[in-house]
Amino acid sequence: MKKIAVYTSGGDAPGMNACIRAVVRGAIYHGLQVYGIRRGYNGMISGDIFEMTSTSVSNIVQRGGTILKSARSKEFMTPEGRKKAYENLMKLGIDGLVAIGGNGTFTGAEVFYNEYQIPTVGCPGTIDNDLYGTDYTIGFDSAVNTSLEAIDKIRDTADSHDRVFFIEVMGRDSGYIAVQSGIGGGAEIVMVPETHTPLKKVVSSLKDGLRRSKSSSIVVVVAEGDEEGHATEIAEKIKSQVGDKLDIRVTTLGHVQRGGAPTAYDRILASRMGLAAVEGLMSGQKNVMAGVVNNEIVYTPFIDTIKKTKPIHDDLLRMVHILSI
């Protein structure tokens, strides 16, 4: 292993730059040449690959987003696209790859290895915290803190106007952001894809609050992938059942959760994972994700991170229920 390349792919997440920095400086420390690939698999196909030095990653640990840019590549899903990518890597003599991304990124790396045998170690970069094989993913803690800040501010206006707010957070297939920001923000109800929360239960809870004169500062946190629909749809259904008794409003946080400076936790987590990816490649690891479980670095095969689900701990869901009374 003499030359490696690092790239970010899929949705961006706070902490990706800290991970890139760790990969570059870790590689240089161990005597490797390291290259950066811009725009993920698209850049691999177009040959947008450049050598990186220690100064290439100066002053980026605190920045959100990714200096290498990110993209989703339809062309890489084709054999022709992957062949172009392989040829570009071979021109530079690249022996291994560090992929920073999520499920789709690792799926691409798995297929690429099966065809061309270039080893890849992944770092879990996604705010959703939905990857099997790690307790936390890069960007999750930052996204939760961003959501919490918004919830706290929304509570101020909810209290001033006696309103009920439905707040939609990201999480198409995972409710981790919703649950943790809901607990931290004191939400009365949290709706996530992993468990079904019937609308009649939401209506009952809101009516119970109304009977107890708890008509203001009520917050319902909804993960975007909840089976009852988006927050706007759910709020409309609720309005039709409670009428004018409650003043219901909706706020969708959207991509604001992806941006901003990473928290201290995410910077440290990303740095640990980036260095672990480099040292994993050097020790012969391939087609694995470097994760942290019980505060220890572990390597999980891509096929497991892709196919196995990561459930929300029952204790967290139980806590939401108990603390909402």
FIPA-334445 format. One record per residue (C-alpha): residue number from 1; x, y, z. Coordinates in Angstrom, 2 decimals, padded with zeros to 5 digits, m for minus. Each point is the difference from the previous one (the first is absolute). Example, Ala and Ser with C-alpha at 12.3 -4.5 7.8 and 13.67 -1.06 7.14 Angstrom:
// residues 2
num->1, u->012.30, v->m004.50, w->007.80 .
num->2, u->001.37, v->003.44, w->m000.66 .
END
This chain:
// residues 325
num->1, u->000.00, v->000.00, w->000.00 .
num->2, u->001.78, v->003.14, w->m001.25 .
num->3, u->m002.73, v->002.26, w->m001.35 .
num->4, u->m003.55, v->000.50, w->001.24 .
num->5, u->m002.84, v->002.35, w->m000.96 .
num->6, u->m002.84, v->001.46, w->002.06 .
num->7, u->m003.42, v->001.16, w->m001.15 .
num->8, u->m003.36, v->001.07, w->001.41 .
num->9, u->m003.23, v->m001.20, w->m001.55 .
num->10, u->m003.74, v->000.34, w->000.49 .
num->11, u->m001.48, v->002.49, w->002.44 .
num->12, u->002.45, v->002.28, w->001.79 .
num->13, u->000.36, v->m000.06, w->003.77 .
num->14, u->001.74, v->002.26, w->002.55 .
num->15, u->003.33, v->m001.61, w->000.89 .
num->16, u->000.87, v->m001.28, w->m003.48 .
num->17, u->002.82, v->002.55, w->m000.23 .
num->18, u->001.42, v->m001.16, w->003.32 .
num->19, u->m000.02, v->m003.54, w->m001.39 .
num->20, u->001.73, v->001.07, w->m003.24 .
num->21, u->002.64, v->001.79, w->002.08 .
num->22, u->000.64, v->m003.12, w->002.08 .
num->23, u->000.30, v->m002.19, w->m003.11 .
num->24, u->002.46, v->002.35, w->m001.69 .
num->25, u->002.21, v->000.62, w->003.01 .
num->26, u->m000.22, v->m003.61, w->001.16 .
num->27, u->001.10, v->m001.21, w->m003.44 .
num->28, u->002.92, v->002.45, w->m000.12 .
num->29, u->001.05, v->m000.99, w->003.53 .
num->30, u->000.18, v->m003.63, w->m001.12 .
num->31, u->002.00, v->000.83, w->m003.13 .
num->32, u->m002.81, v->m000.31, w->m002.56 .
num->33, u->m000.84, v->002.29, w->m002.88 .
num->34, u->m003.59, v->001.16, w->000.23 .
num->35, u->m002.34, v->001.35, w->m002.65 .
num->36, u->m003.34, v->001.74, w->000.20 .
num->37, u->m002.87, v->m000.76, w->m002.38 .
num->38, u->m002.46, v->002.83, w->m000.57 .
num->39, u->m003.75, v->m000.64, w->m000.25 .
num->40, u->000.12, v->m003.63, w->001.04 .
num->41, u->m000.47, v->m002.65, w->m002.67 .
num->42, u->m000.63, v->002.67, w->m002.63 .
num->43, u->003.50, v->001.35, w->000.54 .
num->44, u->001.43, v->m003.50, w->m000.10 .
num->45, u->m001.57, v->m000.47, w->m003.43 .
num->46, u->001.04, v->003.41, w->m001.36 .
num->47, u->003.52, v->m000.22, w->001.43 .
num->48, u->m000.37, v->002.93, w->002.40 .
num->49, u->002.70, v->m001.41, w->002.29 .
num->50, u->002.85, v->001.97, w->001.57 .
num->51, u->002.81, v->m000.61, w->002.45 .
num->52, u->m000.54, v->001.38, w->003.50 .
num->53, u->002.53, v->001.23, w->002.54 .
num->54, u->m000.19, v->000.89, w->003.66 .
num->55, u->m000.74, v->003.61, w->m000.89 .
num->56, u->m002.88, v->m001.12, w->m002.25 .
num->57, u->m002.01, v->m000.67, w->003.14 .
num->58, u->001.11, v->002.94, w->002.15 .
num->59, u->m002.78, v->001.93, w->001.74 .
num->60, u->m002.84, v->m002.31, w->m001.06 .
num->61, u->m000.73, v->m002.01, w->003.16 .
num->62, u->m002.59, v->002.56, w->001.12 .
num->63, u->m001.73, v->000.39, w->m003.38 .
num->64, u->m003.29, v->m001.64, w->m000.95 .
num->65, u->m000.61, v->m001.65, w->m003.35 .
num->66, u->002.88, v->m001.59, w->m001.90 .
num->67, u->002.93, v->001.65, w->m001.78 .
num->68, u->000.04, v->m002.93, w->m002.43 .
num->69, u->m003.63, v->000.68, w->m000.97 .
num->70, u->m002.55, v->m002.76, w->m000.28 .
num->71, u->m002.35, v->m001.40, w->m002.61 .
num->72, u->m002.18, v->m002.96, w->m000.82 .
num->73, u->001.20, v->m001.74, w->m003.15 .
num->74, u->m002.35, v->m001.82, w->m002.34 .
num->75, u->002.86, v->m000.72, w->m002.39 .
num->76, u->001.88, v->m001.97, w->002.67 .
num->77, u->m002.97, v->m002.35, w->000.14 .
num->78, u->000.93, v->m001.17, w->m003.51 .
num->79, u->002.88, v->m002.38, w->m000.89 .
num->80, u->001.29, v->002.60, w->m002.46 .
num->81, u->000.17, v->002.67, w->002.69 .
num->82, u->001.83, v->m002.26, w->002.45 .
num->83, u->002.50, v->m000.97, w->m002.73 .
num->84, u->000.85, v->003.69, w->m000.57 .
num->85, u->000.43, v->000.47, w->003.75 .
num->86, u->002.34, v->m003.00, w->000.24 .
num->87, u->002.13, v->001.20, w->m002.91 .
num->88, u->000.41, v->003.44, w->001.58 .
num->89, u->001.09, v->m001.51, w->003.30 .
num->90, u->002.49, v->m002.28, w->m001.75 .
num->91, u->001.59, v->002.93, w->m001.85 .
num->92, u->001.05, v->001.37, w->003.40 .
num->93, u->000.86, v->m003.38, w->001.51 .
num->94, u->m002.55, v->000.27, w->002.80 .
num->95, u->m000.06, v->m003.14, w->002.15 .
num->96, u->m002.89, v->000.67, w->002.37 .
num->97, u->m002.94, v->002.29, w->000.69 .
num->98, u->m001.61, v->001.69, w->003.00 .
num->99, u->m003.70, v->000.62, w->m000.60 .
num->100, u->m001.80, v->002.47, w->002.26 .
num->101, u->m003.76, v->m000.37, w->m000.36 .
num->102, u->m002.99, v->m002.16, w->000.68 .
num->103, u->m001.82, v->m003.07, w->m001.27 .
num->104, u->000.08, v->000.92, w->m003.69 .
num->105, u->003.69, v->000.90, w->000.17 .
num->106, u->000.90, v->m003.36, w->001.50 .
num->107, u->m002.20, v->m001.87, w->m002.47 .
num->108, u->001.98, v->001.60, w->m002.83 .
num->109, u->003.31, v->m000.90, w->001.65 .
num->110, u->m001.10, v->m003.62, w->000.45 .
num->111, u->m000.94, v->m000.37, w->m003.67 .
num->112, u->003.21, v->001.74, w->m001.08 .
num->113, u->002.16, v->m002.41, w->002.01 .
num->114, u->m001.78, v->m003.05, w->m001.39 .
num->115, u->000.89, v->001.17, w->m003.51 .
num->116, u->003.47, v->001.53, w->000.46 .
num->117, u->001.30, v->m001.12, w->003.42 .
num->118, u->000.94, v->003.48, w->001.25 .
num->119, u->m000.36, v->m000.17, w->003.80 .
num->120, u->m002.12, v->002.63, w->001.71 .
num->121, u->m000.52, v->000.90, w->003.65 .
num->122, u->m003.01, v->002.18, w->000.70 .
num->123, u->m000.72, v->002.67, w->002.60 .
num->124, u->m003.70, v->000.39, w->000.89 .
num->125, u->m000.87, v->003.56, w->m001.01 .
num->126, u->m003.75, v->000.57, w->000.30 .
num->127, u->m002.11, v->002.08, w->002.36 .
num->128, u->m002.65, v->m002.74, w->000.22 .
num->129, u->002.08, v->m002.34, w->002.25 .
num->130, u->m001.57, v->m002.93, w->m001.82 .
num->131, u->003.05, v->m002.14, w->m000.82 .
num->132, u->000.47, v->m003.38, w->001.63 .
num->133, u->003.46, v->m000.46, w->001.53 .
num->134, u->000.46, v->003.27, w->001.86 .
num->135, u->m001.67, v->001.64, w->002.98 .
num->136, u->000.17, v->003.43, w->m001.63 .
num->137, u->000.58, v->001.30, w->m003.51 .
num->138, u->001.89, v->003.13, w->m000.98 .
num->139, u->m002.37, v->002.98, w->000.03 .
num->140, u->m002.74, v->m001.48, w->002.15 .
num->141, u->000.88, v->001.86, w->003.20 .
num->142, u->000.25, v->003.29, w->m001.88 .
num->143, u->m003.38, v->m000.55, w->m001.68 .
num->144, u->m001.66, v->m000.77, w->003.34 .
num->145, u->001.43, v->003.17, w->001.52 .
num->146, u->m001.18, v->002.05, w->m002.98 .
num->147, u->m003.49, v->m001.48, w->000.41 .
num->148, u->000.05, v->000.67, w->003.74 .
num->149, u->000.89, v->003.65, w->m000.54 .
num->150, u->m002.95, v->000.35, w->m002.38 .
num->151, u->m002.39, v->m001.79, w->002.38 .
num->152, u->001.02, v->002.26, w->002.87 .
num->153, u->m000.71, v->003.10, w->m002.10 .
num->154, u->m003.30, v->m001.35, w->m001.27 .
num->155, u->m001.10, v->m000.64, w->003.58 .
num->156, u->000.37, v->003.74, w->000.69 .
num->157, u->m002.45, v->000.95, w->m002.73 .
num->158, u->m002.27, v->m002.95, w->000.79 .
num->159, u->m000.28, v->001.21, w->003.58 .
num->160, u->m000.58, v->003.63, w->m001.04 .
num->161, u->m002.93, v->m000.90, w->m002.25 .
num->162, u->m001.37, v->m003.14, w->001.67 .
num->163, u->000.82, v->m002.14, w->m003.00 .
num->164, u->000.73, v->m003.66, w->m000.63 .
num->165, u->002.95, v->m000.57, w->m002.33 .
num->166, u->000.69, v->m003.01, w->m002.17 .
num->167, u->003.74, v->000.05, w->m000.77 .
num->168, u->001.31, v->m002.20, w->m002.79 .
num->169, u->003.62, v->m001.16, w->000.18 .
num->170, u->002.02, v->m002.09, w->m002.44 .
num->171, u->m000.16, v->m003.78, w->000.12 .
num->172, u->m001.49, v->m001.71, w->m003.03 .
num->173, u->000.60, v->m003.48, w->001.40 .
num->174, u->001.31, v->000.75, w->003.47 .
num->175, u->m001.47, v->001.81, w->002.99 .
num->176, u->003.23, v->000.59, w->001.92 .
num->177, u->000.05, v->003.78, w->m000.52 .
num->178, u->m003.69, v->000.25, w->000.90 .
num->179, u->000.32, v->m002.06, w->003.18 .
num->180, u->003.12, v->001.65, w->001.38 .
num->181, u->m001.00, v->003.56, w->m000.90 .
num->182, u->m003.51, v->m000.76, w->001.29 .
num->183, u->001.31, v->m001.16, w->003.38 .
num->184, u->002.48, v->002.87, w->000.23 .
num->185, u->m002.62, v->002.53, w->m001.09 .
num->186, u->m002.74, v->m001.25, w->002.32 .
num->187, u->m002.38, v->m001.06, w->m002.77 .
num->188, u->m003.37, v->m001.37, w->001.06 .
num->189, u->m000.19, v->m002.41, w->m002.97 .
num->190, u->002.66, v->m001.46, w->m002.31 .
num->191, u->m000.99, v->m001.77, w->m003.23 .
num->192, u->002.60, v->m002.23, w->m001.69 .
num->193, u->000.08, v->m002.61, w->m002.81 .
num->194, u->001.08, v->m002.80, w->002.35 .
num->195, u->m003.23, v->000.01, w->002.02 .
num->196, u->m003.55, v->000.81, w->m001.03 .
num->197, u->m001.61, v->002.85, w->001.88 .
num->198, u->m003.73, v->m000.03, w->m000.94 .
num->199, u->m001.56, v->003.39, w->m000.63 .
num->200, u->m002.74, v->m000.78, w->002.51 .
num->201, u->002.71, v->m000.30, w->002.66 .
num->202, u->001.38, v->003.43, w->m000.97 .
num->203, u->m003.50, v->001.50, w->000.07 .
num->204, u->m000.67, v->m001.58, w->003.39 .
num->205, u->003.25, v->001.37, w->001.40 .
num->206, u->m000.72, v->003.52, w->m001.29 .
num->207, u->m003.56, v->m000.07, w->001.34 .
num->208, u->001.29, v->m001.19, w->003.36 .
num->209, u->002.40, v->002.94, w->000.03 .
num->210, u->m002.89, v->002.31, w->m000.85 .
num->211, u->m002.01, v->m001.34, w->002.94 .
num->212, u->002.97, v->000.74, w->002.25 .
num->213, u->000.25, v->003.51, w->m001.46 .
num->214, u->003.26, v->m000.99, w->m001.66 .
num->215, u->m000.85, v->001.71, w->m003.27 .
num->216, u->003.26, v->001.87, w->m000.51 .
num->217, u->003.58, v->m001.02, w->m000.63 .
num->218, u->m000.99, v->m003.49, w->m001.13 .
num->219, u->002.53, v->m001.43, w->m002.42 .
num->220, u->m000.43, v->m003.06, w->m002.21 .
num->221, u->003.23, v->m001.11, w->m001.70 .
num->222, u->m000.53, v->m001.95, w->m003.23 .
num->223, u->002.67, v->m001.88, w->m001.96 .
num->224, u->m000.50, v->000.64, w->m003.72 .
num->225, u->m000.42, v->m003.72, w->m000.66 .
num->226, u->m002.83, v->m000.63, w->002.47 .
num->227, u->m002.64, v->m002.28, w->m001.52 .
num->228, u->m002.79, v->002.47, w->000.74 .
num->229, u->001.66, v->002.47, w->m002.39 .
num->230, u->001.90, v->003.26, w->000.19 .
num->231, u->m000.67, v->002.42, w->002.85 .
num->232, u->m002.25, v->002.18, w->m002.18 .
num->233, u->m002.19, v->m002.97, w->m000.95 .
num->234, u->m000.20, v->m001.19, w->003.60 .
num->235, u->m000.86, v->003.49, w->001.27 .
num->236, u->m002.83, v->000.31, w->m002.55 .
num->237, u->m001.43, v->m003.35, w->001.07 .
num->238, u->000.19, v->001.03, w->003.65 .
num->239, u->m001.68, v->003.37, w->m000.69 .
num->240, u->m002.94, v->m001.78, w->m001.60 .
num->241, u->m000.55, v->m001.89, w->003.25 .
num->242, u->000.59, v->002.70, w->002.63 .
num->243, u->m001.45, v->002.96, w->m001.91 .
num->244, u->000.77, v->003.49, w->001.29 .
num->245, u->000.73, v->m001.11, w->003.53 .
num->246, u->003.75, v->000.05, w->m000.68 .
num->247, u->002.07, v->002.42, w->m002.06 .
num->248, u->002.24, v->m002.39, w->m001.92 .
num->249, u->003.06, v->001.08, w->m001.98 .
num->250, u->002.68, v->m001.92, w->m001.90 .
num->251, u->003.74, v->000.59, w->m000.37 .
num->252, u->002.17, v->m002.14, w->m002.27 .
num->253, u->003.68, v->000.33, w->000.90 .
num->254, u->001.27, v->m001.59, w->m003.21 .
num->255, u->003.58, v->000.39, w->m001.16 .
num->256, u->000.92, v->002.46, w->002.73 .
num->257, u->000.80, v->m003.17, w->001.98 .
num->258, u->002.82, v->m000.87, w->m002.40 .
num->259, u->001.82, v->003.32, w->000.31 .
num->260, u->002.03, v->001.84, w->002.59 .
num->261, u->003.17, v->m000.67, w->001.92 .
num->262, u->000.31, v->m003.54, w->001.40 .
num->263, u->m000.23, v->m000.48, w->003.76 .
num->264, u->003.08, v->m000.97, w->001.99 .
num->265, u->m001.33, v->m003.56, w->000.16 .
num->266, u->m000.33, v->m000.25, w->m003.78 .
num->267, u->003.48, v->001.45, w->m000.59 .
num->268, u->001.59, v->m002.55, w->002.31 .
num->269, u->m002.12, v->m002.90, w->m001.29 .
num->270, u->000.81, v->000.87, w->m003.62 .
num->271, u->003.70, v->000.29, w->000.79 .
num->272, u->000.04, v->m003.41, w->001.67 .
num->273, u->m001.79, v->m001.61, w->m002.91 .
num->274, u->002.16, v->001.66, w->m002.66 .
num->275, u->003.22, v->m001.20, w->001.61 .
num->276, u->m001.51, v->m003.46, w->000.56 .
num->277, u->m000.85, v->m000.20, w->m003.71 .
num->278, u->003.61, v->000.72, w->m001.02 .
num->279, u->001.45, v->m002.45, w->002.50 .
num->280, u->m002.62, v->m002.57, w->m001.00 .
num->281, u->001.10, v->000.16, w->m003.64 .
num->282, u->003.63, v->m000.37, w->001.07 .
num->283, u->m000.82, v->m003.11, w->002.05 .
num->284, u->m001.84, v->m001.67, w->m002.88 .
num->285, u->m003.60, v->000.93, w->000.75 .
num->286, u->m002.27, v->000.21, w->m003.02 .
num->287, u->m003.70, v->000.53, w->m000.63 .
num->288, u->m000.61, v->001.04, w->003.60 .
num->289, u->m001.26, v->003.04, w->001.87 .
num->290, u->001.99, v->001.43, w->002.88 .
num->291, u->m002.46, v->000.63, w->002.81 .
num->292, u->m000.03, v->000.59, w->003.74 .
num->293, u->m001.88, v->m002.43, w->002.25 .
num->294, u->000.23, v->000.39, w->003.79 .
num->295, u->002.70, v->002.63, w->m000.65 .
num->296, u->002.21, v->m002.53, w->m001.82 .
num->297, u->000.92, v->000.02, w->m003.70 .
num->298, u->m001.55, v->m002.95, w->m001.85 .
num->299, u->m000.04, v->m001.00, w->m003.66 .
num->300, u->m003.32, v->m001.22, w->m001.41 .
num->301, u->m000.33, v->m001.54, w->m003.50 .
num->302, u->m001.78, v->002.25, w->m002.49 .
num->303, u->m002.50, v->m002.74, w->m000.71 .
num->304, u->m001.14, v->000.16, w->003.65 .
num->305, u->m000.21, v->003.79, w->000.09 .
num->306, u->m002.07, v->m000.13, w->m003.19 .
num->307, u->m002.39, v->m002.83, w->000.88 .
num->308, u->m000.33, v->000.04, w->003.78 .
num->309, u->m002.25, v->002.53, w->001.71 .
num->310, u->000.88, v->002.08, w->003.04 .
num->311, u->m003.00, v->000.15, w->002.33 .
num->312, u->m000.68, v->002.82, w->002.43 .
num->313, u->000.56, v->m001.12, w->003.58 .
num->314, u->m003.27, v->m000.81, w->001.74 .
num->315, u->001.16, v->002.01, w->003.01 .
num->316, u->m000.04, v->003.19, w->m002.06 .
num->317, u->m003.53, v->m000.60, w->m001.26 .
num->318, u->m001.11, v->m000.89, w->003.51 .
num->319, u->001.55, v->003.20, w->001.31 .
num->320, u->m001.93, v->002.10, w->m002.54 .
num->321, u->m003.25, v->m001.51, w->001.23 .
num->322, u->000.75, v->000.40, w->003.72 .
num->323, u->001.31, v->003.56, w->m000.17 .
num->324, u->m002.89, v->001.28, w->m002.12 .
num->325, u->m002.66, v->m000.29, w->002.73 .
END
